[in-house]
Amino acid sequence: MATEDTAPTYTMVEDDGSVHTDLAERISQFNYFSNHGAAVTALFPAHWSENTGDTVTLHEDGSVALDLDGTFELPEPFDRVAPPMMITTTTGMAVLKVGHPAHQTIASGFRALNIPVPDVIQALSARDAALVGDESTIRSFTSDVLGRWRGWNEPVSTALLGNWADSLFDQGRLAPDALIKLTAEAKAIHKQLTPVWRRKTDKERLLLLDTPLGDGLTLYDLIPAQTADDSGLEAVLANPRLAAILEALSPDERAVMLALGTPGVVTWAEAAMAAGAAEPERQGKRVRRKVKRLAARITGRSSQADADTVSGR
């Protein structure tokens, strides 16, 4: 039976005494000069499909860059060896042991040092997962990094395959705002994939015109056919059931119901706001429930009256 490798997964550069010391000194020198931008916090070989094996640097501002000019290449005679994975810790720079079972991915190297995996590294790994259809990795990225859950896997997977990371592969550098662009693209795609009747405005769902208020009445009945100079009130009152509902409402509630039929107002909360309610969301929900109850009651009375008329003939 295979036994777990309990040997340390890394060494500190100060205790290493090898070629890594030279690399650590170059990283320190690079960080010393402010004109280079944000300091390098990690150096590792890329595991991404477009540039497997290239040396990558992670910077403290969240940007990622390929070592295009060879600043961090291994000196001879080690220059044909894959670059090591080096990560800055609170006590110095650690060198991850090559070939250790714990270092199968870039993320595992950070975890081995009890350092949170940077979001941008997880995003690049998720991009590779999207290329091969690895749904499990995409779900983990969606929930752990983006904080999104049900219904977001497809938008995030599609956004990952977009152009948010092109600058890394085309110009060798990924800016700190790359993750913001990725998130914005995922939100836009999610909205495109969401049916209109399931979208929200100010935390309220949009309502279809055929949303029932009660038996036989829908929101469509609240929207009168009106001319530019017609308030539409006459058309509403022309419907005896709607007139009965309006009569049973208080003046403030009546204002909310009438506002729902005006152009640009699509939710009960917006109607309450248009009517001047102090708490639009609460007032909108209260009026909606009351109108629904009244509609059911009035429709029931109307049906009973029609039945009595027929039976009395």
Disulfide bonds with the S-S distance in Angstrom:
none
